[in-house]
Amino acid sequence: MIVTESTPSEATTPQPVMTALASVADEIAARLGENESEPIRQISRAVRILGEEKVRSFVTQTLQVEAAGGLMLPNDSRRRTPGGVFFHLMRTGVEHKEWYRIFRPQTTGHDKGTQGSGTATGTVMTPFDWTTFSTAATEAMSEAGEATTVKLTVIGRPGKVIERGDVALVAMRSEKVPSLPKGVPAPPSSTVDYMVLVGMKQWRKVAEALAADLADKVLMEGYPTIQPEFAGITVYATSATTTGIQAGKRAAQTATTS
């Protein structure tokens, strides 16, 4: 068994110890069904930093969770893999500084930069790792900037609309991820639910336009929030119209100025 009293860097860890760490990491990774190089390296760092006994305790907890039915992702889209359960348990069961050392961003220095990569000379960037997101987000929020304007736009054809007093609840679901710039990771799930709260005074005009033209689409802008009563994103609409109404206004303006 490997027990670490201190946490030396990989560069200063003796080779025999590194070999033993790799052997333990390979064995644990196999039990978790992990065969990618990066998760195996993360497990190896966990053994070196936390000690074999503590890491194996997380493996035992993982197997217990799996035997009890597993653990769902936050959006309930699917069950976590055994490896995902293991990393989740470890993230919530260790100190922040330990978690960061295990899942710290990895870069490799070279004499020559990657041609055409667009990155700084001497640095090769690794793909984004979602298992590090929670820790990285927590660290970033410790010195968060100020968002002076936040606005979300929802465009589409609504389904059932529920009216409650002075508010219309417009449920929308997005299942298509747009093309993202290089380096930006794809979201874990392509499905996002939105509940838009629209004042009835605005909604009546929108509803009339949608009923008159089945090809028309609603266009709503508002302030997005997270509500515990709804699993998706709740949007407080500041404006609501349709693409058809907007097109009519533009046509009228053109006619007036021509």
Backbone torsions as a table, in degrees:
resi	resn	phi	psi	omega
1	MET	NA	141.0	179.8
2	ILE	-100.2	122.3	177.1
3	VAL	-122.9	129.6	-178.7
4	THR	-107.3	124.6	175.2
5	GLU	-89.7	-27.5	175.4
6	SER	-130.1	174.8	-176.6
7	THR	-125.9	74.2	177.6
8	PRO	-68.0	159.0	178.6
9	SER	-71.3	163.4	178.5
10	GLU	-60.7	-33.3	-176.9
11	ALA	-67.3	-28.9	-177.5
12	THR	-102.7	-1.7	178.4
13	THR	-75.5	128.8	180.0
14	PRO	-57.1	146.7	-176.8
15	GLN	-58.6	-41.8	178.5
16	PRO	-59.1	-37.5	178.3
17	VAL	-68.1	-42.9	178.0
18	MET	-59.4	-39.4	179.0
19	THR	-64.1	-42.6	178.5
20	ALA	-65.0	-40.0	177.1
21	LEU	-59.9	-44.1	-179.3
22	ALA	-62.7	-37.7	-179.8
23	SER	-65.9	-44.7	178.6
24	VAL	-65.1	-43.0	-179.6
25	ALA	-62.0	-42.2	178.9
26	ASP	-61.4	-40.8	-178.6
27	GLU	-67.7	-43.3	178.9
28	ILE	-66.4	-42.7	179.4
29	ALA	-59.5	-40.2	179.8
30	ALA	-63.3	-40.0	179.3
31	ARG	-66.1	-30.1	-179.0
32	LEU	-90.5	-5.8	-178.5
33	GLY	77.3	20.3	179.1
34	GLU	-95.1	125.6	179.6
35	ASN	-127.5	3.2	177.7
36	GLU	-83.1	149.2	-174.1
37	SER	-64.6	-40.9	-175.5
38	GLU	-66.5	-47.1	175.8
39	PRO	-58.9	-36.4	179.2
40	ILE	-66.0	-40.3	176.7
41	ARG	-64.0	-38.0	178.7
42	GLN	-65.1	-39.7	177.5
43	ILE	-64.8	-41.3	178.8
44	SER	-61.6	-43.0	177.9
45	ARG	-65.4	-36.5	178.6
46	ALA	-62.5	-42.3	179.1
47	VAL	-63.5	-41.7	-178.9
48	ARG	-67.5	-39.7	-174.2
49	ILE	-85.2	-41.2	-175.2
50	LEU	-96.1	-24.4	-174.0
51	GLY	99.5	145.3	-176.3
52	GLU	-59.6	-42.0	-175.9
53	GLU	-60.8	-44.3	-178.6
54	LYS	-67.5	-39.8	180.0
55	VAL	-66.0	-40.5	178.9
56	ARG	-66.0	-28.2	176.1
57	SER	-65.0	-35.0	176.1
58	PHE	-69.4	-33.7	175.8
59	VAL	-63.6	-44.9	178.9
60	THR	-60.3	-44.3	177.8
61	GLN	-61.4	-39.8	179.4
62	THR	-60.4	-46.5	-179.4
63	LEU	-64.8	-33.7	176.7
64	GLN	-67.5	-41.9	177.6
65	VAL	-63.6	-43.0	178.9
66	GLU	-62.0	-41.4	-179.5
67	ALA	-66.1	-27.0	-179.7
68	ALA	-87.7	1.1	178.0
69	GLY	120.4	-3.6	175.8
70	GLY	88.0	-173.5	-176.3
71	LEU	-134.9	128.2	-178.4
72	MET	-81.9	156.6	170.5
73	LEU	-67.3	160.0	-178.9
74	PRO	-55.2	-32.4	-179.3
75	ASN	-90.1	5.2	178.2
76	ASP	60.0	21.9	-179.5
77	SER	-74.8	-29.3	179.3
78	ARG	-167.9	168.9	175.6
79	ARG	-75.1	146.9	171.7
80	ARG	-67.8	150.4	171.9
81	THR	-71.2	162.1	175.8
82	PRO	-54.1	-40.6	176.9
83	GLY	-63.1	-38.9	178.1
84	GLY	-64.1	-39.5	176.6
85	VAL	-63.6	-44.3	-179.9
86	PHE	-58.7	-49.4	-178.9
87	PHE	-66.8	-34.7	177.5
88	HIS	-64.6	-46.1	179.6
89	LEU	-63.5	-39.4	-179.4
90	MET	-68.8	-39.3	-179.7
91	ARG	-61.3	-39.3	-178.4
92	THR	-85.3	-6.9	-175.3
93	GLY	-112.5	4.5	179.3
94	VAL	-126.2	165.3	177.2
95	GLU	-67.4	152.6	-179.0
96	HIS	-56.5	-43.9	-177.4
97	LYS	-65.9	-31.9	176.8
98	GLU	-70.1	-43.8	179.4
99	TRP	-60.6	-42.5	-179.4
100	TYR	-63.9	-40.0	-179.9
101	ARG	-66.6	-33.1	179.7
102	ILE	-74.0	-39.8	-173.3
103	PHE	-114.7	27.2	-179.4
104	ARG	-62.7	148.6	176.7
105	PRO	-57.4	135.4	-177.4
106	GLN	-104.9	127.8	173.8
107	THR	-130.6	152.0	-179.4
108	THR	-123.2	126.6	-179.6
109	GLY	-84.2	142.7	177.6
110	HIS	-139.2	158.8	177.6
111	ASP	-67.8	-31.1	-177.8
112	LYS	-120.1	138.2	177.0
113	GLY	-75.4	164.5	178.2
114	THR	-75.6	121.9	-176.6
115	GLN	-68.8	133.3	175.9
116	GLY	73.7	5.8	-177.1
117	SER	-80.4	-22.2	-178.4
118	GLY	78.5	6.3	179.0
119	THR	-100.9	166.6	-178.8
120	ALA	-65.2	148.2	179.9
121	THR	-60.9	134.0	178.2
122	GLY	89.7	3.9	-179.2
123	THR	-130.4	129.7	174.7
124	VAL	-111.4	116.5	-176.3
125	MET	-81.1	139.8	176.4
126	THR	-94.7	155.5	179.0
127	PRO	-61.2	154.3	179.0
128	PHE	-62.8	137.3	-178.7
129	ASP	-114.4	111.6	-176.1
130	TRP	-62.5	-24.1	-179.5
131	THR	-66.9	-17.1	179.1
132	THR	-96.3	-2.5	-171.3
133	PHE	-61.6	-48.0	-175.8
134	SER	-59.1	-46.9	-179.4
135	THR	-66.0	-43.9	-179.4
136	ALA	-64.1	-40.0	-179.9
137	ALA	-66.0	-40.5	178.3
138	THR	-62.3	-42.9	179.3
139	GLU	-64.1	-42.5	-179.9
140	ALA	-65.0	-39.7	-178.3
141	MET	-71.0	-12.8	177.1
142	SER	-66.2	-21.3	175.2
143	GLU	-137.4	58.1	-175.9
144	ALA	-69.4	146.3	175.0
145	GLY	-81.4	-176.2	-178.1
146	GLU	-106.6	120.4	176.1
147	ALA	-89.8	105.6	-176.3
148	THR	-80.4	-24.6	179.0
149	THR	-140.7	128.4	176.6
150	VAL	-131.2	123.8	-178.1
151	LYS	-147.0	137.2	178.1
152	LEU	-121.2	136.8	-179.7
153	THR	-113.3	128.9	178.5
154	VAL	-119.0	122.1	-180.0
155	ILE	-124.8	134.4	177.6
156	GLY	163.5	-169.5	179.3
157	ARG	-106.1	115.2	-176.9
158	PRO	-73.1	156.5	174.6
159	GLY	-97.5	-123.6	-179.4
160	LYS	-72.4	135.6	178.6
161	VAL	-116.9	128.9	-180.0
162	ILE	-104.2	127.9	178.3
163	GLU	-101.6	125.7	178.5
164	ARG	-131.2	101.2	-179.3
165	GLY	64.2	-122.3	-177.7
166	ASP	-91.2	10.1	-174.2
167	VAL	-127.2	139.0	171.9
168	ALA	-104.1	129.8	177.8
169	LEU	-98.4	111.3	-176.6
170	VAL	-107.2	111.9	-178.4
171	ALA	-91.6	128.3	179.3
172	MET	-132.6	147.9	179.0
173	ARG	-132.3	127.5	176.9
174	SER	-102.4	129.4	-179.5
175	GLU	-127.4	16.5	-178.8
176	LYS	-129.8	122.3	178.6
177	VAL	-88.9	128.7	179.7
178	PRO	-70.4	168.2	175.6
179	SER	-66.3	128.8	-177.1
180	LEU	-107.6	150.5	179.3
181	PRO	-61.7	155.1	179.1
182	LYS	-58.4	132.6	-180.0
183	GLY	98.1	-23.0	178.5
184	VAL	-83.0	122.2	-175.3
185	PRO	-71.6	150.1	174.2
186	ALA	-72.2	144.1	179.7
187	PRO	-64.8	153.8	-179.8
188	PRO	-59.8	-30.8	178.9
189	SER	-132.7	142.0	179.6
190	SER	-88.9	-4.9	-177.3
191	THR	-101.1	124.6	177.1
192	VAL	-134.1	130.6	178.4
193	ASP	-98.2	141.6	178.7
194	TYR	-127.4	136.5	172.8
195	MET	-118.6	109.8	-175.8
196	VAL	-100.0	124.8	178.8
197	LEU	-98.2	113.0	-174.8
198	VAL	-117.4	135.1	175.2
199	GLY	-62.3	139.5	-175.8
200	MET	-61.5	-31.7	179.8
201	LYS	-60.7	-41.5	177.3
202	GLN	-74.1	-39.5	-171.7
203	TRP	-67.8	-32.5	-177.5
204	ARG	-60.0	-42.3	178.6
205	LYS	-65.9	-38.6	179.1
206	VAL	-65.4	-44.5	-178.6
207	ALA	-62.1	-40.0	178.6
208	GLU	-62.9	-43.3	-179.4
209	ALA	-65.8	-41.0	179.9
210	LEU	-66.1	-37.8	179.8
211	ALA	-69.4	-32.2	-178.0
212	ALA	-78.3	-24.1	-177.1
213	ASP	-138.8	106.6	-177.2
214	LEU	-69.9	-11.8	177.4
215	ALA	-93.9	-7.9	-178.7
216	ASP	-70.4	154.8	180.0
217	LYS	-127.7	145.1	177.9
218	VAL	-78.1	146.3	178.0
219	LEU	-132.5	107.9	-175.2
220	MET	-122.7	137.3	176.1
221	GLU	-122.8	144.8	-179.8
222	GLY	-175.3	-174.6	-177.0
223	TYR	-96.2	119.6	-177.6
224	PRO	-85.9	140.2	177.3
225	THR	-141.7	170.6	174.0
226	ILE	-110.4	121.8	177.7
227	GLN	-111.7	133.5	-178.8
228	PRO	-62.4	-22.5	-178.6
229	GLU	-79.2	-12.0	-176.4
230	PHE	-133.6	129.4	-174.1
231	ALA	-71.9	-20.0	-178.4
232	GLY	-95.0	-147.8	-179.3
233	ILE	-106.1	127.7	178.0
234	THR	-96.3	129.4	-177.2
235	VAL	-117.2	124.1	175.4
236	TYR	-91.6	105.2	-172.1
237	ALA	-67.7	130.1	172.3
238	THR	-97.5	-21.9	175.1
239	SER	-152.7	148.4	178.7
240	ALA	-146.4	127.9	179.2
241	THR	-151.8	-164.4	174.6
242	THR	-133.1	160.4	178.3
243	THR	-63.6	-31.8	178.6
244	GLY	-68.2	-43.0	178.1
245	ILE	-62.4	-42.9	178.8
246	GLN	-63.2	-42.0	179.5
247	ALA	-62.9	-38.1	178.4
248	GLY	-65.1	-39.2	178.4
249	LYS	-65.8	-41.3	178.8
250	ARG	-64.8	-40.3	179.5
251	ALA	-64.3	-39.8	-180.0
252	ALA	-66.2	-40.3	178.1
253	GLN	-64.2	-39.9	179.6
254	THR	-63.6	-43.0	-179.9
255	ALA	-64.5	-35.0	-177.9
256	THR	-72.1	-36.4	-176.6
257	THR	-87.1	-13.7	-178.1
258	SER	-89.3	NA	NA
